[in-house]
Amino acid sequence: MELTVNGVERRLPGEVTLADLVAQLTGESRGVAVAVNGEVVPRTGWPARALRDGDRVEVLTAAQGG
């Protein structure tokens, strides 16, 4: 499956959920917001949200500092 994640094309094997992708990218879910094809997906929906070929995913992490 081919996705665009944060503007970069990625190729992933087989079926992947949004929760799987976030875990691969960040290692955790705290302080993370995700949108798929321009729609924010609540954290509770990540495990059930299967990604599809061509999806555009934006993963944002909160940063501390000033």
Predicted model as a PDB file, atoms N, CA, C, CB and O in Angstrom, pLDDT in the B-factor column:
MODEL        1                                                                  
ATOM      1  N   MET A   1       0.848  -1.156   0.000  1.00 92.00           N  
ATOM      2  CA  MET A   1       0.000   0.000   0.000  1.00 92.00           C  
ATOM      3  C   MET A   1       0.897   1.223   0.000  1.00 92.00           C  
ATOM      4  CB  MET A   1      -0.967  -0.004   1.209  1.00 92.00           C  
ATOM      5  O   MET A   1       1.929   1.243   0.671  1.00 92.00           O  
ATOM      6  N   GLU A   2       0.504   2.249  -0.756  1.00 95.00           N  
ATOM      7  CA  GLU A   2       1.258   3.493  -0.813  1.00 95.00           C  
ATOM      8  C   GLU A   2       0.448   4.603  -0.173  1.00 95.00           C  
ATOM      9  CB  GLU A   2       1.624   3.853  -2.265  1.00 95.00           C  
ATOM     10  O   GLU A   2      -0.722   4.806  -0.498  1.00 95.00           O  
ATOM     11  N   LEU A   3       1.094   5.328   0.750  1.00 95.00           N  
ATOM     12  CA  LEU A   3       0.479   6.440   1.467  1.00 95.00           C  
ATOM     13  C   LEU A   3       1.377   7.657   1.353  1.00 95.00           C  
ATOM     14  CB  LEU A   3       0.227   6.080   2.953  1.00 95.00           C  
ATOM     15  O   LEU A   3       2.557   7.540   1.023  1.00 95.00           O  
ATOM     16  N   THR A   4       0.819   8.815   1.624  1.00 97.00           N  
ATOM     17  CA  THR A   4       1.622  10.008   1.802  1.00 97.00           C  
ATOM     18  C   THR A   4       1.502  10.377   3.271  1.00 97.00           C  
ATOM     19  CB  THR A   4       1.161  11.185   0.853  1.00 97.00           C  
ATOM     20  O   THR A   4       0.407  10.649   3.764  1.00 97.00           O  
ATOM     21  N   VAL A   5       2.637  10.385   3.968  1.00 96.00           N  
ATOM     22  CA  VAL A   5       2.659  10.679   5.396  1.00 96.00           C  
ATOM     23  C   VAL A   5       3.495  11.936   5.603  1.00 96.00           C  
ATOM     24  CB  VAL A   5       3.230   9.472   6.223  1.00 96.00           C  
ATOM     25  O   VAL A   5       4.695  11.954   5.328  1.00 96.00           O  
ATOM     26  N   ASN A   6       2.842  12.987   6.092  1.00 96.00           N  
ATOM     27  CA  ASN A   6       3.513  14.277   6.303  1.00 96.00           C  
ATOM     28  C   ASN A   6       4.244  14.736   5.047  1.00 96.00           C  
ATOM     29  CB  ASN A   6       4.502  14.180   7.473  1.00 96.00           C  
ATOM     30  O   ASN A   6       5.359  15.253   5.115  1.00 96.00           O  
ATOM     31  N   GLY A   7       3.597  14.539   3.896  1.00 96.00           N  
ATOM     32  CA  GLY A   7       4.138  14.997   2.629  1.00 96.00           C  
ATOM     33  C   GLY A   7       5.159  14.081   1.980  1.00 96.00           C  
ATOM     34  O   GLY A   7       5.673  14.397   0.908  1.00 96.00           O  
ATOM     35  N   VAL A   8       5.465  12.944   2.612  1.00 96.00           N  
ATOM     36  CA  VAL A   8       6.452  12.006   2.080  1.00 96.00           C  
ATOM     37  C   VAL A   8       5.765  10.698   1.725  1.00 96.00           C  
ATOM     38  CB  VAL A   8       7.595  11.762   3.097  1.00 96.00           C  
ATOM     39  O   VAL A   8       5.018  10.133   2.524  1.00 96.00           O  
ATOM     40  N   GLU A   9       6.029  10.225   0.510  1.00 97.00           N  
ATOM     41  CA  GLU A   9       5.423   8.957   0.097  1.00 97.00           C  
ATOM     42  C   GLU A   9       6.067   7.806   0.854  1.00 97.00           C  
ATOM     43  CB  GLU A   9       5.567   8.747  -1.428  1.00 97.00           C  
ATOM     44  O   GLU A   9       7.288   7.738   1.000  1.00 97.00           O  
ATOM     45  N   ARG A  10       5.215   6.899   1.333  1.00 94.00           N  
ATOM     46  CA  ARG A  10       5.686   5.713   2.069  1.00 94.00           C  
ATOM     47  C   ARG A  10       4.985   4.492   1.507  1.00 94.00           C  
ATOM     48  CB  ARG A  10       5.419   5.845   3.611  1.00 94.00           C  
ATOM     49  O   ARG A  10       3.839   4.558   1.063  1.00 94.00           O  
ATOM     50  N   ARG A  11       5.684   3.399   1.534  1.00 94.00           N  
ATOM     51  CA  ARG A  11       5.118   2.126   1.094  1.00 94.00           C  
ATOM     52  C   ARG A  11       5.045   1.220   2.313  1.00 94.00           C  
ATOM     53  CB  ARG A  11       5.973   1.472  -0.058  1.00 94.00           C  
ATOM     54  O   ARG A  11       6.044   1.014   3.001  1.00 94.00           O  
ATOM     55  N   LEU A  12       3.863   0.680   2.579  1.00 90.00           N  
ATOM     56  CA  LEU A  12       3.651  -0.198   3.722  1.00 90.00           C  
ATOM     57  C   LEU A  12       3.115  -1.537   3.243  1.00 90.00           C  
ATOM     58  CB  LEU A  12       2.685   0.444   4.739  1.00 90.00           C  
ATOM     59  O   LEU A  12       2.311  -1.591   2.313  1.00 90.00           O  
ATOM     60  N   PRO A  13       3.560  -2.626   3.881  1.00 86.00           N  
ATOM     61  CA  PRO A  13       3.080  -3.945   3.482  1.00 86.00           C  
ATOM     62  C   PRO A  13       1.701  -4.241   4.074  1.00 86.00           C  
ATOM     63  CB  PRO A  13       4.076  -5.020   3.914  1.00 86.00           C  
ATOM     64  O   PRO A  13       1.436  -3.924   5.233  1.00 86.00           O  
ATOM     65  N   GLY A  14       0.847  -4.836   3.291  1.00 87.00           N  
ATOM     66  CA  GLY A  14      -0.448  -5.324   3.784  1.00 87.00           C  
ATOM     67  C   GLY A  14      -1.355  -4.267   4.363  1.00 87.00           C  
ATOM     68  O   GLY A  14      -1.230  -3.077   4.070  1.00 87.00           O  
ATOM     69  N   GLU A  15      -2.276  -4.731   5.194  1.00 90.00           N  
ATOM     70  CA  GLU A  15      -3.248  -3.842   5.821  1.00 90.00           C  
ATOM     71  C   GLU A  15      -2.655  -3.230   7.080  1.00 90.00           C  
ATOM     72  CB  GLU A  15      -4.550  -4.598   6.151  1.00 90.00           C  
ATOM     73  O   GLU A  15      -2.013  -3.911   7.879  1.00 90.00           O  
ATOM     74  N   VAL A  16      -2.879  -1.943   7.239  1.00 93.00           N  
ATOM     75  CA  VAL A  16      -2.353  -1.207   8.386  1.00 93.00           C  
ATOM     76  C   VAL A  16      -3.459  -0.309   8.915  1.00 93.00           C  
ATOM     77  CB  VAL A  16      -1.084  -0.374   8.001  1.00 93.00           C  
ATOM     78  O   VAL A  16      -4.177   0.334   8.148  1.00 93.00           O  
ATOM     79  N   THR A  17      -3.586  -0.273  10.232  1.00 95.00           N  
ATOM     80  CA  THR A  17      -4.535   0.672  10.835  1.00 95.00           C  
ATOM     81  C   THR A  17      -3.799   1.959  11.168  1.00 95.00           C  
ATOM     82  CB  THR A  17      -5.202   0.070  12.113  1.00 95.00           C  
ATOM     83  O   THR A  17      -2.569   2.009  11.179  1.00 95.00           O  
ATOM     84  N   LEU A  18      -4.565   2.977  11.435  1.00 95.00           N  
ATOM     85  CA  LEU A  18      -3.985   4.249  11.832  1.00 95.00           C  
ATOM     86  C   LEU A  18      -3.199   4.095  13.129  1.00 95.00           C  
ATOM     87  CB  LEU A  18      -5.078   5.312  11.991  1.00 95.00           C  
ATOM     88  O   LEU A  18      -2.141   4.706  13.282  1.00 95.00           O  
ATOM     89  N   ALA A  19      -3.697   3.293  14.059  1.00 94.00           N  
ATOM     90  CA  ALA A  19      -2.978   3.041  15.313  1.00 94.00           C  
ATOM     91  C   ALA A  19      -1.622   2.395  15.041  1.00 94.00           C  
ATOM     92  CB  ALA A  19      -3.814   2.144  16.244  1.00 94.00           C  
ATOM     93  O   ALA A  19      -0.632   2.757  15.678  1.00 94.00           O  
ATOM     94  N   ASP A  20      -1.558   1.446  14.109  1.00 93.00           N  
ATOM     95  CA  ASP A  20      -0.295   0.800  13.742  1.00 93.00           C  
ATOM     96  C   ASP A  20       0.697   1.823  13.203  1.00 93.00           C  
ATOM     97  CB  ASP A  20      -0.536  -0.304  12.698  1.00 93.00           C  
ATOM     98  O   ASP A  20       1.867   1.828  13.588  1.00 93.00           O  
ATOM     99  N   LEU A  21       0.222   2.686  12.312  1.00 94.00           N  
ATOM    100  CA  LEU A  21       1.099   3.674  11.696  1.00 94.00           C  
ATOM    101  C   LEU A  21       1.640   4.650  12.736  1.00 94.00           C  
ATOM    102  CB  LEU A  21       0.355   4.432  10.597  1.00 94.00           C  
ATOM    103  O   LEU A  21       2.834   4.948  12.742  1.00 94.00           O  
ATOM    104  N   VAL A  22       0.776   5.147  13.609  1.00 93.00           N  
ATOM    105  CA  VAL A  22       1.218   6.086  14.639  1.00 93.00           C  
ATOM    106  C   VAL A  22       2.251   5.428  15.542  1.00 93.00           C  
ATOM    107  CB  VAL A  22       0.020   6.586  15.470  1.00 93.00           C  
ATOM    108  O   VAL A  22       3.244   6.060  15.904  1.00 93.00           O  
ATOM    109  N   ALA A  23       2.037   4.174  15.912  1.00 92.00           N  
ATOM    110  CA  ALA A  23       2.997   3.458  16.756  1.00 92.00           C  
ATOM    111  C   ALA A  23       4.346   3.327  16.051  1.00 92.00           C  
ATOM    112  CB  ALA A  23       2.454   2.064  17.127  1.00 92.00           C  
ATOM    113  O   ALA A  23       5.391   3.472  16.685  1.00 92.00           O  
ATOM    114  N   GLN A  24       4.330   3.056  14.755  1.00 90.00           N  
ATOM    115  CA  GLN A  24       5.578   2.936  13.994  1.00 90.00           C  
ATOM    116  C   GLN A  24       6.314   4.264  13.926  1.00 90.00           C  
ATOM    117  CB  GLN A  24       5.295   2.426  12.582  1.00 90.00           C  
ATOM    118  O   GLN A  24       7.541   4.306  14.015  1.00 90.00           O  
ATOM    119  N   LEU A  25       5.564   5.343  13.769  1.00 89.00           N  
ATOM    120  CA  LEU A  25       6.191   6.653  13.584  1.00 89.00           C  
ATOM    121  C   LEU A  25       6.634   7.307  14.878  1.00 89.00           C  
ATOM    122  CB  LEU A  25       5.250   7.563  12.879  1.00 89.00           C  
ATOM    123  O   LEU A  25       7.690   7.937  14.925  1.00 89.00           O  
ATOM    124  N   THR A  26       5.836   7.166  15.933  1.00 86.00           N  
ATOM    125  CA  THR A  26       6.100   7.938  17.154  1.00 86.00           C  
ATOM    126  C   THR A  26       6.400   7.077  18.370  1.00 86.00           C  
ATOM    127  CB  THR A  26       4.929   8.815  17.458  1.00 86.00           C  
ATOM    128  O   THR A  26       7.043   7.544  19.310  1.00 86.00           O  
ATOM    129  N   GLY A  27       5.948   5.831  18.369  1.00 82.00           N  
ATOM    130  CA  GLY A  27       6.146   4.971  19.518  1.00 82.00           C  
ATOM    131  C   GLY A  27       5.145   5.195  20.633  1.00 82.00           C  
ATOM    132  O   GLY A  27       5.129   4.437  21.603  1.00 82.00           O  
ATOM    133  N   GLU A  28       4.318   6.205  20.520  1.00 73.00           N  
ATOM    134  CA  GLU A  28       3.288   6.469  21.536  1.00 73.00           C  
ATOM    135  C   GLU A  28       2.165   7.279  20.924  1.00 73.00           C  
ATOM    136  CB  GLU A  28       3.884   7.214  22.757  1.00 73.00           C  
ATOM    137  O   GLU A  28       2.240   7.698  19.769  1.00 73.00           O  
ATOM    138  N   SER A  29       1.108   7.499  21.720  1.00 71.00           N  
ATOM    139  CA  SER A  29      -0.022   8.264  21.189  1.00 71.00           C  
ATOM    140  C   SER A  29      -0.280   9.553  21.967  1.00 71.00           C  
ATOM    141  CB  SER A  29      -1.270   7.409  21.200  1.00 71.00           C  
ATOM    142  O   SER A  29      -1.093  10.376  21.545  1.00 71.00           O  
ATOM    143  N   ARG A  30       0.401   9.734  23.096  1.00 78.00           N  
ATOM    144  CA  ARG A  30       0.208  10.964  23.871  1.00 78.00           C  
ATOM    145  C   ARG A  30       0.790  12.147  23.117  1.00 78.00           C  
ATOM    146  CB  ARG A  30       0.859  10.845  25.270  1.00 78.00           C  
ATOM    147  O   ARG A  30       1.901  12.078  22.590  1.00 78.00           O  
ATOM    148  N   GLY A  31       0.032  13.230  23.071  1.00 85.00           N  
ATOM    149  CA  GLY A  31       0.513  14.433  22.415  1.00 85.00           C  
ATOM    150  C   GLY A  31       0.551  14.331  20.909  1.00 85.00           C  
ATOM    151  O   GLY A  31       1.281  15.075  20.255  1.00 85.00           O  
ATOM    152  N   VAL A  32      -0.237  13.406  20.339  1.00 92.00           N  
ATOM    153  CA  VAL A  32      -0.241  13.197  18.891  1.00 92.00           C  
ATOM    154  C   VAL A  32      -1.637  13.475  18.347  1.00 92.00           C  
ATOM    155  CB  VAL A  32       0.211  11.751  18.534  1.00 92.00           C  
ATOM    156  O   VAL A  32      -2.635  13.047  18.928  1.00 92.00           O  
ATOM    157  N   ALA A  33      -1.701  14.190  17.239  1.00 94.00           N  
ATOM    158  CA  ALA A  33      -2.956  14.414  16.527  1.00 94.00           C  
ATOM    159  C   ALA A  33      -2.767  13.907  15.101  1.00 94.00           C  
ATOM    160  CB  ALA A  33      -3.375  15.936  16.547  1.00 94.00           C  
ATOM    161  O   ALA A  33      -1.687  14.040  14.525  1.00 94.00           O  
ATOM    162  N   VAL A  34      -3.831  13.322  14.534  1.00 96.00           N  
ATOM    163  CA  VAL A  34      -3.718  12.727  13.207  1.00 96.00           C  
ATOM    164  C   VAL A  34      -4.918  13.117  12.347  1.00 96.00           C  
ATOM    165  CB  VAL A  34      -3.603  11.193  13.308  1.00 96.00           C  
ATOM    166  O   VAL A  34      -6.058  13.150  12.810  1.00 96.00           O  
ATOM    167  N   ALA A  35      -4.626  13.409  11.085  1.00 97.00           N  
ATOM    168  CA  ALA A  35      -5.679  13.658  10.104  1.00 97.00           C  
ATOM    169  C   ALA A  35      -5.446  12.733   8.916  1.00 97.00           C  
ATOM    170  CB  ALA A  35      -5.702  15.161   9.656  1.00 97.00           C  
ATOM    171  O   ALA A  35      -4.307  12.516   8.503  1.00 97.00           O  
ATOM    172  N   VAL A  36      -6.518  12.197   8.376  1.00 98.00           N  
ATOM    173  CA  VAL A  36      -6.454  11.357   7.183  1.00 98.00           C  
ATOM    174  C   VAL A  36      -7.308  12.028   6.115  1.00 98.00           C  
ATOM    175  CB  VAL A  36      -6.946   9.883   7.475  1.00 98.00           C  
ATOM    176  O   VAL A  36      -8.499  12.267   6.309  1.00 98.00           O  
ATOM    177  N   ASN A  37      -6.680  12.323   4.995  1.00 98.00           N  
ATOM    178  CA  ASN A  37      -7.359  12.995   3.882  1.00 98.00           C  
ATOM    179  C   ASN A  37      -8.062  14.274   4.344  1.00 98.00           C  
ATOM    180  CB  ASN A  37      -8.374  12.045   3.232  1.00 98.00           C  
ATOM    181  O   ASN A  37      -9.173  14.580   3.909  1.00 98.00           O  
ATOM    182  N   GLY A  38      -7.390  15.015   5.237  1.00 96.00           N  
ATOM    183  CA  GLY A  38      -7.896  16.305   5.688  1.00 96.00           C  
ATOM    184  C   GLY A  38      -8.886  16.259   6.831  1.00 96.00           C  
ATOM    185  O   GLY A  38      -9.339  17.311   7.284  1.00 96.00           O  
ATOM    186  N   GLU A  39      -9.241  15.072   7.318  1.00 97.00           N  
ATOM    187  CA  GLU A  39     -10.183  14.937   8.426  1.00 97.00           C  
ATOM    188  C   GLU A  39      -9.474  14.425   9.666  1.00 97.00           C  
ATOM    189  CB  GLU A  39     -11.334  13.999   8.048  1.00 97.00           C  
ATOM    190  O   GLU A  39      -8.814  13.387   9.632  1.00 97.00           O  
ATOM    191  N   VAL A  40      -9.617  15.172  10.782  1.00 97.00           N  
ATOM    192  CA  VAL A  40      -9.014  14.744  12.036  1.00 97.00           C  
ATOM    193  C   VAL A  40      -9.703  13.470  12.504  1.00 97.00           C  
ATOM    194  CB  VAL A  40      -9.114  15.859  13.115  1.00 97.00           C  
ATOM    195  O   VAL A  40     -10.930  13.370  12.478  1.00 97.00           O  
ATOM    196  N   VAL A  41      -8.906  12.501  12.930  1.00 96.00           N  
ATOM    197  CA  VAL A  41      -9.435  11.235  13.430  1.00 96.00           C  
ATOM    198  C   VAL A  41      -9.170  11.191  14.942  1.00 96.00           C  
ATOM    199  CB  VAL A  41      -8.777   9.996  12.688  1.00 96.00           C  
ATOM    200  O   VAL A  41      -8.013  11.208  15.361  1.00 96.00           O  
ATOM    201  N   PRO A  42     -10.222  11.136  15.758  1.00 95.00           N  
ATOM    202  CA  PRO A  42     -10.023  11.053  17.211  1.00 95.00           C  
ATOM    203  C   PRO A  42      -9.220   9.803  17.577  1.00 95.00           C  
ATOM    204  CB  PRO A  42     -11.385  11.045  17.944  1.00 95.00           C  
ATOM    205  O   PRO A  42      -9.330   8.771  16.915  1.00 95.00           O  
ATOM    206  N   ARG A  43      -8.421   9.901  18.625  1.00 93.00           N  
ATOM    207  CA  ARG A  43      -7.570   8.790  19.057  1.00 93.00           C  
ATOM    208  C   ARG A  43      -8.371   7.505  19.250  1.00 93.00           C  
ATOM    209  CB  ARG A  43      -6.851   9.152  20.355  1.00 93.00           C  
ATOM    210  O   ARG A  43      -7.883   6.419  18.939  1.00 93.00           O  
ATOM    211  N   THR A  44      -9.584   7.618  19.756  1.00 95.00           N  
ATOM    212  CA  THR A  44     -10.406   6.421  19.985  1.00 95.00           C  
ATOM    213  C   THR A  44     -10.739   5.699  18.680  1.00 95.00           C  
ATOM    214  CB  THR A  44     -11.700   6.802  20.707  1.00 95.00           C  
ATOM    215  O   THR A  44     -11.059   4.510  18.700  1.00 95.00           O  
ATOM    216  N   GLY A  45     -10.669   6.396  17.555  1.00 96.00           N  
ATOM    217  CA  GLY A  45     -10.974   5.792  16.266  1.00 96.00           C  
ATOM    218  C   GLY A  45      -9.774   5.217  15.532  1.00 96.00           C  
ATOM    219  O   GLY A  45      -9.945   4.573  14.498  1.00 96.00           O  
ATOM    220  N   TRP A  46      -8.561   5.432  16.040  1.00 95.00           N  
ATOM    221  CA  TRP A  46      -7.362   4.958  15.353  1.00 95.00           C  
ATOM    222  C   TRP A  46      -7.327   3.452  15.144  1.00 95.00           C  
ATOM    223  CB  TRP A  46      -6.154   5.371  16.118  1.00 95.00           C  
ATOM    224  O   TRP A  46      -6.997   3.013  14.042  1.00 95.00           O  
ATOM    225  N   PRO A  47      -7.655   2.630  16.154  1.00 96.00           N  
ATOM    226  CA  PRO A  47      -7.556   1.175  15.939  1.00 96.00           C  
ATOM    227  C   PRO A  47      -8.497   0.650  14.852  1.00 96.00           C  
ATOM    228  CB  PRO A  47      -7.846   0.451  17.232  1.00 96.00           C  
ATOM    229  O   PRO A  47      -8.181  -0.333  14.182  1.00 96.00           O  
ATOM    230  N   ALA A  48      -9.632   1.289  14.677  1.00 96.00           N  
ATOM    231  CA  ALA A  48     -10.616   0.809  13.707  1.00 96.00           C  
ATOM    232  C   ALA A  48     -10.428   1.433  12.322  1.00 96.00           C  
ATOM    233  CB  ALA A  48     -12.015   1.099  14.210  1.00 96.00           C  
ATOM    234  O   ALA A  48     -11.046   0.985  11.357  1.00 96.00           O  
ATOM    235  N   ARG A  49      -9.584   2.460  12.216  1.00 96.00           N  
ATOM    236  CA  ARG A  49      -9.425   3.172  10.949  1.00 96.00           C  
ATOM    237  C   ARG A  49      -8.370   2.482  10.092  1.00 96.00           C  
ATOM    238  CB  ARG A  49      -9.041   4.650  11.193  1.00 96.00           C  
ATOM    239  O   ARG A  49      -7.171   2.695  10.270  1.00 96.00           O  
ATOM    240  N   ALA A  50      -8.836   1.649   9.155  1.00 96.00           N  
ATOM    241  CA  ALA A  50      -7.925   0.983   8.223  1.00 96.00           C  
ATOM    242  C   ALA A  50      -7.477   1.999   7.175  1.00 96.00           C  
ATOM    243  CB  ALA A  50      -8.609  -0.258   7.546  1.00 96.00           C  
ATOM    244  O   ALA A  50      -8.289   2.752   6.637  1.00 96.00           O  
ATOM    245  N   LEU A  51      -6.186   2.010   6.896  1.00 96.00           N  
ATOM    246  CA  LEU A  51      -5.663   2.912   5.876  1.00 96.00           C  
ATOM    247  C   LEU A  51      -5.798   2.264   4.511  1.00 96.00           C  
ATOM    248  CB  LEU A  51      -4.190   3.279   6.161  1.00 96.00           C  
ATOM    249  O   LEU A  51      -5.740   1.042   4.373  1.00 96.00           O  
ATOM    250  N   ARG A  52      -5.980   3.112   3.503  1.00 96.00           N  
ATOM    251  CA  ARG A  52      -6.177   2.625   2.135  1.00 96.00           C  
ATOM    252  C   ARG A  52      -5.107   3.200   1.221  1.00 96.00           C  
ATOM    253  CB  ARG A  52      -7.586   2.994   1.614  1.00 96.00           C  
ATOM    254  O   ARG A  52      -4.543   4.259   1.496  1.00 96.00           O  
ATOM    255  N   ASP A  53      -4.843   2.513   0.162  1.00 96.00           N  
ATOM    256  CA  ASP A  53      -3.888   2.973  -0.837  1.00 96.00           C  
ATOM    257  C   ASP A  53      -4.248   4.395  -1.264  1.00 96.00           C  
ATOM    258  CB  ASP A  53      -3.864   2.018  -2.061  1.00 96.00           C  
ATOM    259  O   ASP A  53      -5.396   4.674  -1.610  1.00 96.00           O  
ATOM    260  N   GLY A  54      -3.271   5.282  -1.238  1.00 97.00           N  
ATOM    261  CA  GLY A  54      -3.491   6.651  -1.687  1.00 97.00           C  
ATOM    262  C   GLY A  54      -3.890   7.622  -0.582  1.00 97.00           C  
ATOM    263  O   GLY A  54      -3.980   8.823  -0.835  1.00 97.00           O  
ATOM    264  N   ASP A  55      -4.133   7.133   0.648  1.00 97.00           N  
ATOM    265  CA  ASP A  55      -4.497   8.040   1.743  1.00 97.00           C  
ATOM    266  C   ASP A  55      -3.379   9.039   2.000  1.00 97.00           C  
ATOM    267  CB  ASP A  55      -4.806   7.246   3.029  1.00 97.00           C  
ATOM    268  O   ASP A  55      -2.198   8.735   1.835  1.00 97.00           O  
ATOM    269  N   ARG A  56      -3.781  10.245   2.410  1.00 98.00           N  
ATOM    270  CA  ARG A  56      -2.851  11.283   2.839  1.00 98.00           C  
ATOM    271  C   ARG A  56      -2.978  11.413   4.353  1.00 98.00           C  
ATOM    272  CB  ARG A  56      -3.138  12.656   2.116  1.00 98.00           C  
ATOM    273  O   ARG A  56      -4.047  11.758   4.856  1.00 98.00           O  
ATOM    274  N   VAL A  57      -1.915  11.144   5.071  1.00 97.00           N  
ATOM    275  CA  VAL A  57      -1.940  11.144   6.535  1.00 97.00           C  
ATOM    276  C   VAL A  57      -1.013  12.240   7.054  1.00 97.00           C  
ATOM    277  CB  VAL A  57      -1.520   9.753   7.101  1.00 97.00           C  
ATOM    278  O   VAL A  57       0.129  12.361   6.611  1.00 97.00           O  
ATOM    279  N   GLU A  58      -1.509  13.026   7.983  1.00 97.00           N  
ATOM    280  CA  GLU A  58      -0.692  14.036   8.655  1.00 97.00           C  
ATOM    281  C   GLU A  58      -0.627  13.655  10.124  1.00 97.00           C  
ATOM    282  CB  GLU A  58      -1.278  15.491   8.461  1.00 97.00           C  
ATOM    283  O   GLU A  58      -1.661  13.507  10.776  1.00 97.00           O  
ATOM    284  N   VAL A  59       0.575  13.495  10.646  1.00 94.00           N  
ATOM    285  CA  VAL A  59       0.780  13.147  12.050  1.00 94.00           C  
ATOM    286  C   VAL A  59       1.523  14.310  12.690  1.00 94.00           C  
ATOM    287  CB  VAL A  59       1.576  11.789  12.211  1.00 94.00           C  
ATOM    288  O   VAL A  59       2.635  14.650  12.284  1.00 94.00           O  
ATOM    289  N   LEU A  60       0.905  14.912  13.685  1.00 91.00           N  
ATOM    290  CA  LEU A  60       1.480  16.062  14.378  1.00 91.00           C  
ATOM    291  C   LEU A  60       1.735  15.708  15.822  1.00 91.00           C  
ATOM    292  CB  LEU A  60       0.558  17.288  14.281  1.00 91.00           C  
ATOM    293  O   LEU A  60       0.891  15.085  16.466  1.00 91.00           O  
ATOM    294  N   THR A  61       2.882  16.094  16.341  1.00 85.00           N  
ATOM    295  CA  THR A  61       3.203  15.853  17.735  1.00 85.00           C  
ATOM    296  C   THR A  61       3.384  17.182  18.451  1.00 85.00           C  
ATOM    297  CB  THR A  61       4.468  14.985  17.865  1.00 85.00           C  
ATOM    298  O   THR A  61       3.919  18.138  17.889  1.00 85.00           O  
ATOM    299  N   ALA A  62       2.934  17.229  19.690  1.00 78.00           N  
ATOM    300  CA  ALA A  62       3.080  18.430  20.499  1.00 78.00           C  
ATOM    301  C   ALA A  62       4.539  18.571  20.913  1.00 78.00           C  
ATOM    302  CB  ALA A  62       2.150  18.384  21.743  1.00 78.00           C  
ATOM    303  O   ALA A  62       5.227  17.586  21.177  1.00 78.00           O  
ATOM    304  N   ALA A  63       4.991  19.819  20.964  1.00 72.00           N  
ATOM    305  CA  ALA A  63       6.372  20.093  21.375  1.00 72.00           C  
ATOM    306  C   ALA A  63       6.356  21.126  22.495  1.00 72.00           C  
ATOM    307  CB  ALA A  63       7.233  20.596  20.169  1.00 72.00           C  
ATOM    308  O   ALA A  63       5.557  22.063  22.490  1.00 72.00           O  
ATOM    309  N   GLN A  64       7.245  20.937  23.442  1.00 66.00           N  
ATOM    310  CA  GLN A  64       7.361  21.891  24.541  1.00 66.00           C  
ATOM    311  C   GLN A  64       8.490  22.855  24.231  1.00 66.00           C  
ATOM    312  CB  GLN A  64       7.606  21.169  25.897  1.00 66.00           C  
ATOM    313  O   GLN A  64       9.395  22.568  23.447  1.00 66.00           O  
ATOM    314  N   GLY A  65       8.404  23.982  24.862  1.00 66.00           N  
ATOM    315  CA  GLY A  65       9.482  24.952  24.677  1.00 66.00           C  
ATOM    316  C   GLY A  65       8.915  26.336  24.521  1.00 66.00           C  
ATOM    317  O   GLY A  65       7.705  26.546  24.603  1.00 66.00           O  
ATOM    318  N   GLY A  66       9.780  27.250  24.302  1.00 59.00           N  
ATOM    319  CA  GLY A  66       9.280  28.617  24.189  1.00 59.00           C  
ATOM    320  C   GLY A  66      10.150  29.478  23.371  1.00 59.00           C  
ATOM    321  O   GLY A  66       9.854  30.659  23.188  1.00 59.00           O  
TER     322      GLY A  66                                                      
ENDMDL                                                                          
END                                                                             
